[in-house]
Amino acid sequence: MDNTVVISTPPHVKSKRTTRGIMIDVCIALMPCVIAGIVFFGWQALVVELVAVAACVATEFVYFFIANKGFSNKCRDAGKVCKRWLKQFDFTSVVTGLILALILPSAVKWYEVLIGGIFSIAIVKMLFGGTGKNLVNPAAAGRVFMFLSFSATMIKYGLPNFDAVSLDSGALSTGATNLAGLLGENPSSQLSALDLFLGSGVPGCIGETCKVAILVGFIYLCVRKVIKWWQPLMFIAIFGLVAVLLSGFAYDSYTFDIGLFLPHVLSGGVLFGAVFMFTDYVTSPRSVWGQVLFIGLGAIITAALRYMTGIEVTSFVIMLMNLFVPLIDKYVFPKPFGYKKPAKEGK
């Protein structure tokens, strides 16, 4: 009888799911937002999407090529390095490029998108070790970097190409960024929930405006079991309730108006961030209770900062919460299989 014991590192559960397969599913889920962005904002949106994806993929390739000494020996090993890159290519850079493009306004310059894509991959992802080792969400970090570097164009939001609905003086005036009309003043006047849901006449980012497209992507990810269905719903529920509670202070005397729940949830990038960014595997806690804490705190902070600043802060909050994930994993972790709490010793 063979008594050999084989020791290997975890995980020990085998599955047909691969990183490449999951990332392809995410790309498919993002396609409704990509198409809706082109329909809403025209060729400018298409240029932003193409440049962002090309910049992210090219940056990953160049970094891999240099790190694997593709230029050594007068580039004699260049072919082998390229083949190795194609073999390990897992579409994570494509996902980063798509998400970055979809959370940008169509008015940004192509070279600004190029710089943002290079920053997202080279600095945020590859410098920390590549796929699975980045500390914060690369797309969120790229958007924050672009917002700080190119503020003049990052705050310009165009209307969809088709006829826009009229906006009241107290309504959202620039969609995904300037939310003061809804969050900072008396919120009794705003765009209808249907306008915000469809994105008709709402200035905003390329992929955040049409909520129908986001929901289609959400359903696909849930059916494919790429994300947990309760995570986005929990974020939306907590965010909406906190936002409604805070909006009551905008009146002369405090008023709780549950009718503001949908306008808060359907405005800006909350829905897109909840579905495609807060559910990121790499930058989320490992345990279920850690994920609950991560999502709950993220929702509360997002609602509070949007109320206090009057601007869209989802990407900033995602980056902030990503930095707390190692701390959450340290103190909130699942119990090992078969664990029993030790009995207290009698005095």
N, C-alpha and C positions, 0 to 999 in steps of 0.2 A: 504494500500500500504506500502510495506516494504522500509523504507528510510535508511536502514543500509548501510554504506559505508565500503567496505573492502579495507584495505591498506596493500600492500605487497611490498617487495623489488624487484627491477628489477633483471634480465630481465623478461619481460612479454610475449615475443614471444615464443610460444611453438614449438618444433620441435622434430622429431624422431631421429635426430642426437645426439649421445652421445659422450663423450670423448673416451670411449672404442671403439666405432665404428670407429671414426676418426683415432685412433691410429692403429687399425687393418688394415685400408686402407693404412696407411703409411708403415706398415710392409709389406703388399703385394707389394706396390710400390718399396720397397727396395729389394725385392727378386731377380729381374734381376741382380742387382749389387752384391748381395750375391753369386748367382750362377756363374756369370762371374768371380768374385774374386777367387772362388774355381777352375774354369776351367783354369784361367790364372796362379795362384800361387800354386795350389795343396793343399795338406793336411795342410800345414802351415797356409794357409788362413782360412781353416775350424776350426782349433784349436783356432785361434785368435777370430773368430766370436763366437764360442761356449763359450769360457772363458769370453768374454766381456758381452754377454747376461746373462750368469749364475751369474757373479759377480754383475751386476746391479740389477737383480731380487732378488738375495739372500740378498744384502745389504738393499734393500727397505723392504724386509720381516723382517729382523732382527731389523731394526730401528723401524718399526711399532710394532713389538712384544714387544720391550723394552718400547717404549713410551706408549703402552696400558697396561702396567703392566702384561705382560704375565708370568713373573717370580715370581710375588707376590703370597703369600699363597701357597708356594711350588708348583708353576706351576699348581694349580688346575683349573685356568681359561685359560690354554694354548689352549685347544680345541676351546673355544669360540672366543679367539683372532684370531686364525688361520682362522676360518670361516668368521670372520669380514674382515680379510685381503683379502680373496678370493672374498668376495662380492664387495669390493671396488677396487679390482685390475683392472686397466684400460689400461694396456699394455704400459704405458709411459716409464717404465724402460726397456722394451724390445726394444722400439724404440731407446732409449738412447744407449743401448748396441750395437745394430746393427750399428747405425751411428758412434759410437766411433770405432768399429772394422773396418768399411769401410774406415775411414780416417787415418788408421794406416798402416805402411808397414808390409808385412808378416814376416819380419825378427825379429820382436820384441819377447821378451821372454814371456812365458805364465804368469809368476808371475808379470811382468811389466803391462800386460793387466789387471790382477786381481786388482792390486793396482790402476790403472787408473779408472777402473769401480767403485771401492769402493769410490774413491775420487769424481767422477762425481755425484753419488747418495747421499752419506752420507753428503758431505760437500756442494756441489753446489745446490742440490735439497732439500733433507729432512731437512737440518739444517735451511733452509729459510721457511719451512712450508709445503713442499711437492708439489704436482702437481698444477701448475698454479701460484706458488708464487716465483719460482726461479728467480733471478735477471739476470743471464746470461744463455746461452745455455749450459746444462750440458756436452754434448758430446764435444763441442768446448773447454770448460774449462778443461775437462779431457785430451784432446790431448795436450793442451798447458802445462798442468802440467807434462805430460809424456815427452814432448819435453825438458822441463827444467830439469827434474829429470833423464832421461835416454837418454841423447843426443847421446851416442855412438851407440846405436841400432836404435834410431829413425831416423837416417840419412842414414841407409843402406837400399837400395831399390833393390830388385831382379828383373830380367827380367822375363817375362811370360815363362811358361814351353815349349811352342812350339818355333820353329825357329825364331830368332830375326832378324830384318832388320839391316843392317849396319848403324852405326852412323857416320856422318861427324865430323870433329874436332870442328866445331862451332855449332853443334847441341845440343839438350838437352841431357845431359849425365846421369842424375839421376832423370829424370821424375818429380815427384811431389814436389821435394824439391829444388834441385840445378837448377835454371833457368838462371844462368848467361850467358850461351851460347846464349840464346834467348833474354834476357832482358838487360844484362849489357854490351854486346859487340856488334860488328857489326852484326845485325840480318839478314844478307843476306843469311845465310846458316842455315837451320833447317830441322827437320823431316817434311815430307809431311803432309798436313792436313788430308789425308786419314789414315796415320799411327797413328796420334794422335787421330783421331775419333774412329778407331777400337781398339786402344791400342796395336797394334802388334809391338813388339820389344821396347816398351816404359816402362822403369822402373818407378814404382810409387806405390801409395797406393792401397790397396786391391779393394776398390770400386770406386776409382776415375779414373782408367786407361781406362776402356771401356766406352766411351761416349754413345754408342748405348744403353747400359743397363740403363744409367741415363735418356736418352730421353724416353725410354719406361716407366720408373717410372713417369716421368714428365707428360706424356700423360694420364696415369692412374689417377694421382692426379687431373688433370684438368677435366677429364670426371666425376670423383666422386665429383667434386666441393669441394675438400679439400683445395686447394690453388687457388689463383687468377692467371690466366695464364700470366698476364702482369708483375707480379713481377719479376720472373726469367729473362724474356726477357728484361725488363728494365735494370736490373743489368748487364746482359751480354752485351747489346748494349753500355751502358755508360762505363763500364770497358774496352771493346774492343777499343772504340774510344780513350779514354785517354791513354791506353797502346800504341796504334799506334802513337799518338802524341809524347809521351815520347821517344819511340824508335827512332824517327828521330834524337835525339841528339847523338846516337851512331855512326853516320857517321862523317866523317871529316867536312862536311858541312851539315846543317840540311836538311833532306829529309823526306817527308811524303810518306809512302808506305802503302796503304790500304790493300795490299796483306798480311800484317802481322796480320790482324784482326783475322783470324781463328787460326793461330798458338798460339796467345796469349790466346784466349778464350778456346781452346781445350787442353791447357797444364795445368798441375797441378790440383788443386782441385776447380777451379773457377766454373765449371759447376755443380759439386756436391753440393758445398756450396750454389749456387744460388737457386737450386731446393729444397734441403732438410733442409737447415739450416737458410738461410735468411728469409724463409717463416714461421718460427716457430711462432705459435700463442702467446705463453706466453711472448717471448722476443722481440716482434715487437710492434710498436706503434698502438694505437687503431683506429685512424682516417686515411682516405685515403691519405690526404696530408701529414700526419705524416709518413706514409709508403713510400710515394714518396721521402720525405727528407731522411729517414732512408736508403733506397736502393741507392739513388743517391750518398750520401756522402760515404756510404760503398764501392760502386764501385770505386769512385775516389781515396779513401784512399788505397784500395787494389792494384789498378794499380800503384799508386805512390810508395808504399812501396815495391812492387815486383821489380820495376825498380831500386830503390835505394839499396835494399839489395841483390837482385839476388836469393832469396829463396821464398818458398811458405808461404804466410802470411794470407791466408783466415780465418783460425780459430782465429788468433790473432785479426784480424779486426772485426770479428763477436762479440768477447768478448768486444772489445772496443766500438762498436756501441750499444751493449746491455746496457752498462752503461749509455748511453745518452738517452735511451728510456723514462725514467721518466721525463727528462727535455723536450723532444719533446712533450710528452703527456700534459705537463703543459701549453705549449705555442701554440701548434697546436692541436686543438680539433674541432670536428664537431659542427655546429650550431644546437641548439635544434629545434625540429619540430615546425614550426609556428613562428620562431624568426624573428623579424623585427628590423632593425637597428634604434635606436632612433633618431629622428630629432634633429638637432642642434638648440639650443635656439638662437634667434636673439639678437643682441647687443642692 
